[in-house]
Every structure is written in structure tokens, then in C-alpha cells.
């Protein structure tokens, strides 16, 4: 089992374990094509918020209790923590190019599990852009009728 498959399996296991016993039955499954469009739109807004250096808009892409787990193992829990992290990041660097490619999207228990690859270029305000890339697992969750990032795990 490759690293991304193990990470996805762990995320799915954690999400399943986190569901409250005796919770209400899951509503009818969402339309897969509609969820895919929402995920693609969310990924586009992710890149745009990063490029525009708008940490508030970036954080709004996440559920209220959303989490980012960075490639170096740091965890940022909740919109406020995500916003504060992105303020610090965006003060140091700017995204010059960004592309996110979804390679797999699985709907289960009202959640969407996405895996994929990302390619970004970053630059300091006075420096040349440097490419960066990796893979990711994102757990999407509807909140207020909008699909939002609930767990974002990136690896290089």
C-alpha cells in the first residue's frame, strides 16, 4: 500500500470513528457530479485566495472546525488558527502559479474524500518563483449547504 493510500485509509477510519453512535441516518447520497464540481470550485478558490493573499477568504474555505496538517507535521485546528497561519505564510511568500489535480474522489457517509496532486510556485516579494509540488488528501464536508475543506493533509 503506497503512502497516499495509507493516509486516505487513516483519514477514512478517523472520520468513521468520529461519527457519534446513534447519530441520525445519513440522508440520500449527494449527486457525485455536483460534488465533483463543488470540489473543483473549492480548489480554484483555494488557489485564488492564496494568490490574492487573502487569509480570511482562505480560512472561509474550511469548515468551522477544519484542520490543516502540514507536510512537516504541524496541525492548525479551526478557522481562526488557519487564518493566523495563512497571515504568517502570506506575509513571507506569494503564490505565482497554482494547479490542483484531483485523482480520486469517493463519497461516503455524507463526506467526500479527495486525493490528488498539487503544483505551486512561490516567491518572496523580491525573489524569483520556486516550484513546489506534492500530494494531498482532503476530507470535504458540507456546512451551510456548501462543500468545505474539513481536513487538509499535504505531503511532499
Kinemage of the C-alpha trace (Angstrom):
@kinemage 1
@onewidth
@group {chain A} dominant
@subgroup {mainchain}
@vectorlist {calphas} color= white
{ca unk a 1} P 0.000 0.000 0.000
{ca unk a 2} L 1.546 3.300 -1.048
{ca unk a 3} L 1.818 6.272 1.297
{ca unk a 4} L -1.195 8.171 -0.114
{ca unk a 5} L -3.409 5.081 0.114
{ca unk a 6} L -2.385 4.616 3.768
{ca unk a 7} L -3.092 8.285 4.535
{ca unk a 8} L -6.512 8.075 2.837
{ca unk a 9} L -7.330 4.884 4.754
{ca unk a 10} L -6.379 6.564 8.048
{ca unk a 11} L -8.469 9.644 7.260
{ca unk a 12} L -11.481 7.496 6.375
{ca unk a 13} L -11.034 5.436 9.541
{ca unk a 14} L -10.764 8.581 11.684
{ca unk a 15} L -13.852 10.107 10.100
{ca unk a 16} L -15.839 6.919 10.603
{ca unk a 17} L -14.715 6.620 14.221
{ca unk a 18} L -15.605 10.261 14.874
{ca unk a 19} L -19.252 9.780 13.921
{ca unk a 20} L -21.411 9.781 17.032
{ca unk a 21} L -23.059 6.482 17.957
{ca unk a 22} L -26.771 6.630 17.408
{ca unk a 23} L -26.480 9.598 15.030
{ca unk a 24} L -29.388 10.201 12.690
{ca unk a 25} L -29.463 8.203 9.477
{ca unk a 26} L -27.480 9.663 6.609
{ca unk a 27} L -29.659 11.449 4.030
{ca unk a 28} L -29.772 10.303 0.417
{ca unk a 29} L -26.331 10.292 -1.199
{ca unk a 30} L -25.328 13.511 -2.937
{ca unk a 31} L -25.004 13.750 -6.698
{ca unk a 32} L -21.410 12.717 -7.457
{ca unk a 33} L -21.084 15.124 -10.398
{ca unk a 34} L -22.382 18.035 -8.300
{ca unk a 35} L -19.931 17.229 -5.502
{ca unk a 36} L -17.079 16.994 -8.023
{ca unk a 37} L -17.997 20.451 -9.371
{ca unk a 38} L -18.080 21.826 -5.806
{ca unk a 39} L -14.665 20.320 -5.049
{ca unk a 40} L -13.194 21.735 -8.269
{ca unk a 41} L -14.651 25.165 -7.437
{ca unk a 42} L -13.302 24.928 -3.881
{ca unk a 43} L -9.842 24.051 -5.194
{ca unk a 44} L -9.951 27.014 -7.587
{ca unk a 45} L -10.936 29.345 -4.714
{ca unk a 46} L -8.099 27.854 -2.605
{ca unk a 47} L -5.561 28.831 -5.271
{ca unk a 48} L -7.157 32.252 -5.838
{ca unk a 49} L -7.200 33.112 -2.117
{ca unk a 50} L -3.546 32.093 -1.871
{ca unk a 51} L -2.569 34.130 -4.949
{ca unk a 52} L -4.530 37.182 -3.748
{ca unk a 53} L -3.031 36.826 -0.262
{ca unk a 54} L -6.402 36.898 1.481
{ca unk a 55} L -6.068 34.752 4.614
{ca unk a 56} L -9.657 35.473 5.724
{ca unk a 57} L -11.057 34.189 2.412
{ca unk a 58} L -8.672 31.228 2.537
{ca unk a 59} L -9.884 30.268 6.021
{ca unk a 60} L -13.536 30.569 4.942
{ca unk a 61} L -12.936 27.624 2.588
{ca unk a 62} L -12.724 25.400 5.679
{ca unk a 63} L -15.446 24.144 7.995
{ca unk a 64} L -15.676 25.901 11.342
{ca unk a 65} L -13.658 23.090 12.929
{ca unk a 66} L -11.498 22.434 9.863
{ca unk a 67} L -7.919 21.219 10.226
{ca unk a 68} L -4.734 21.603 8.196
{ca unk a 69} L -1.997 19.035 8.755
{ca unk a 70} L 1.128 20.408 7.073
{ca unk a 71} L 3.787 18.330 5.350
{ca unk a 72} L 6.099 18.952 8.323
{ca unk a 73} L 3.506 17.648 10.800
{ca unk a 74} L 2.119 20.887 12.222
{ca unk a 75} L -1.626 20.961 12.921
{ca unk a 76} L -3.849 24.038 12.681
{ca unk a 77} L -7.332 23.449 14.080
{ca unk a 78} L -10.242 25.795 13.398
{ca unk a 79} L -10.741 28.728 11.046
{ca unk a 80} L -9.027 31.244 13.324
{ca unk a 81} L -5.856 29.129 13.572
{ca unk a 82} L -5.902 28.548 9.798
{ca unk a 83} L -6.349 32.263 9.161
{ca unk a 84} L -3.490 33.171 11.534
{ca unk a 85} L -1.195 30.607 9.911
{ca unk a 86} L -2.013 31.898 6.443
{ca unk a 87} L -1.399 35.511 7.541
{ca unk a 88} L 2.127 34.488 8.520
{ca unk a 89} L 2.692 32.455 5.350
{ca unk a 90} L 1.265 35.100 3.021
{ca unk a 91} L 3.373 37.807 4.669
{ca unk a 92} L 6.514 35.861 3.676
{ca unk a 93} L 5.639 34.468 0.256
{ca unk a 94} L 3.221 34.833 -2.617
{ca unk a 95} L 1.845 32.145 -4.888
{ca unk a 96} L 2.643 32.920 -8.508
{ca unk a 97} L 1.183 29.751 -10.064
{ca unk a 98} L -1.029 27.013 -8.745
{ca unk a 99} L -2.621 23.836 -10.010
{ca unk a 100} L -4.539 21.149 -8.146
{ca unk a 101} L -5.425 17.866 -9.831
{ca unk a 102} L -7.981 15.568 -8.249
{ca unk a 103} L -7.057 11.944 -8.899
{ca unk a 104} L -9.736 10.286 -6.788
{ca unk a 105} L -12.998 11.370 -5.183
{ca unk a 106} L -15.022 8.984 -3.010
{ca unk a 107} L -18.359 9.847 -1.396
{ca unk a 108} L -19.170 8.060 1.848
{ca unk a 109} L -21.465 8.857 4.773
{ca unk a 110} L -22.166 12.382 3.542
{ca unk a 111} L -18.472 13.253 3.201
{ca unk a 112} L -16.177 13.471 0.169
{ca unk a 113} L -12.664 12.010 0.310
{ca unk a 114} L -10.358 13.563 -2.278
{ca unk a 115} L -6.807 12.602 -3.180
{ca unk a 116} L -4.647 14.325 -5.722
{ca unk a 117} L -1.515 16.172 -6.715
{ca unk a 118} L -0.610 19.839 -6.413
{ca unk a 119} L 1.902 22.062 -8.183
{ca unk a 120} L 2.519 25.540 -6.828
{ca unk a 121} L 5.178 28.193 -7.402
{ca unk a 122} L 6.042 30.567 -4.576
{ca unk a 123} L 8.224 33.652 -4.376
{ca unk a 124} L 9.309 36.115 -1.759
{ca unk a 125} L 8.278 39.667 -2.659
{ca unk a 126} L 11.709 40.361 -4.122
{ca unk a 127} L 12.700 36.899 -5.341
{ca unk a 128} L 12.135 34.574 -8.245
{ca unk a 129} L 9.427 31.926 -8.048
{ca unk a 130} L 10.402 28.454 -6.893
{ca unk a 131} L 8.311 25.406 -7.800
{ca unk a 132} L 6.892 23.098 -5.130
{ca unk a 133} L 4.730 20.016 -5.530
{ca unk a 134} L 3.270 17.103 -3.682
{ca unk a 135} L 0.207 15.016 -2.993
{ca unk a 136} L -2.739 15.560 -0.717
{ca unk a 137} L -5.768 14.073 0.962
{ca unk a 138} L -8.736 16.329 1.672
{ca unk a 139} L -11.890 15.410 3.503
{ca unk a 140} L -14.749 17.664 2.307
{ca unk a 141} L -17.836 18.219 4.408
{ca unk a 142} L -20.984 20.191 3.654
{ca unk a 143} L -21.514 23.127 6.001
{ca unk a 144} L -24.365 25.560 5.492
{ca unk a 145} L -25.147 23.947 2.129
{ca unk a 146} L -21.588 24.460 0.828
{ca unk a 147} L -18.875 21.804 0.479
{ca unk a 148} L -15.861 22.932 2.520
{ca unk a 149} L -12.468 21.541 3.372
{ca unk a 150} L -12.752 19.716 6.690
{ca unk a 151} L -9.340 18.020 6.819
{ca unk a 152} L -6.436 19.040 4.556
{ca unk a 153} L -3.335 16.854 4.613
{ca unk a 154} L -0.440 17.665 2.300
{ca unk a 155} L 2.740 15.659 1.673
{ca unk a 156} L 5.788 16.318 -0.474
